């Protein structure tokens, strides 16, 4: 490699970063002819040592897992590394083991000791040795992904990747894609891998060269500029265009030794290799309709990808058309359309965006909230000053996604204002904020000025309840069992029940008041500690007019909610976390008195973290708008 001067600008920008194909030692100059691999192993390592300032011993795998039998007919490149080449079959073999069966993936495979937390397989060899082995069997590197000035997918020879392992003494083989699931569709990944080739970084102090993929980006399912093998489709770890996870049911237990078989497919073409053609209005309409129709588990992923490429090829003047299609789209369809918008904008660049049309799109509140937010972000990317000037008019926008930045601006203005001018700005931010982080930031600002804020009132929490229980939920049977409070609410009623501790009762309604700053009630305090039990919470809600409301609540136990006898929400989930406004249900209040009933089911888990039995519930207008003219009281106290 010495004596080669390369100037390169791409995904791996910066001094001393080069694409691997410009720096890999020549097989011919190193004496590695494919027909003469009998001595190739040592020569490969020697060539790598010359390239990277390492000796063969520096590449030795440590703490290797249980070895699989060597592949028949293949030559091991180095005695210390589980990497083999079979020139007759044009195959490369590399050994490793299963390290992940659940989680979010950015890799299919990584070198051991790097990115095991987001890879299915860890291999026991450096990525660069596998890179050189692929060159030896005729694979050709392409180019890594590029994101700037526009998205360009990775290119290179398509590489088929298979996995071998042993189960019950019998050899098993599967496509690597079958171990990766598209989280949007629930189906196995259908993208190929291409030999992008990664790159080198040169340490400016030591002069030592480092092969970038050795840090983890070996066989990727998210686009990385350092990837050796990558998928030729928008799958950015930052933007989440595609979301992959392990296909758990198909993957053997963690620690299982596996062998990856890499076979170049020189005649195959990756779908994203060719630039998309110009799109007619008719074709665009059909392609948008195909993306809008996307539903999890329905339709052809390949057909959707073809439609995506058609939409992504349209000129930037069509951005509002694509954004409008996000209205009433499923989450999956919205994701496809959003990434197509990003591709159009990235290709066009900020100076070519239709700024006037995008401003009009943001101003039209009937457009989809997420699409309006995307349009605003495009404006901000192209002209930050213009975007900032729009925020004051968006602070009370009906969409919380739109108003977030406007509230953030008001909070920043309050923080920077003279002390005498801060309180009105913090109050404005508190009134407009819809997310807990901004609500609490405004609260802290006001309290720093000596102004006490009672969030339970500001946010509409129901804090005073009548409660009754325990009713039986052993084995989870109580969730769908209609106990007497579901049939009628009687303040004087007495009930008998059961829990994991045995029969309970008679008991009636008692008052439970929350002292929590965010209105949470723990039924352990009100009813005593029970497992396998159901508790009911009853509140009377009075409204000065008929109105539509949102019931926003959080609980780590299974719940049902009724308003005036109508079931408006049910979630049979136990101990999975309870973020703020975890569940949002639509309901209608009558003018006058309304009955609100919550069923909270505790299971029989005995772990310390499963002891809590909480409910936190508030009433708001649409999109978390604060309500006026609505009050609540313990249900049994109002009869």
ABEGO torsion letter per residue (X at the ends): XBGBBBBBBBABBEBGBBBAAAABBBAAAAGBBAABAAAAAAAAAAAAAAAAGBBAAAABBBGBBBBBBBBBGBBBABAABBBBBBAAAGBBBBBBBBABABEBBABABBBBGBAAAABABBBABBAAAAAAAAAAAGBBBBBBBBAOABBBBBBEBBBBBBBBBBBGGBBBBBBAAAABBBAAAGBBBABBBBBAGEBBBBBAAAGBBBBAAAAGBABBABBBAABABBBBBBBBAAAGABBBBBBAAABBBBGBBBBBBBBBBAABBBAAABBBBBBBAAAAAAAAAAAAABBBGBEBAAAAAAAAAAAAABBAAAAAAAAAAABGBBAAAAAAAAAAAAAAAAAAEAAABBAAAAAAAAABAABBAAAAAAAAAAAAAABAAAAAAAAAAAAABABAAAAAAAAAAAAAAAAABBAAAAAAAAAAAAAABABAAAAAAAAAAAAAAGBBBBAAAAAGBBABBBBBOBBBABGGAAAABBBAAAABBBAABBBBBBBAAEBBOBBBBBBBBBABAAGBBBAAAAAEBBBGBBBBBBBBBBBABBBBBBBBBBBABBBBBBBGGBBABBBBBBGAEBBBGABBBBBBBBBEBBBBBBBBBBBABABAAAABBBBBBBBBBBGGBBBBGBBBBBAAAAX
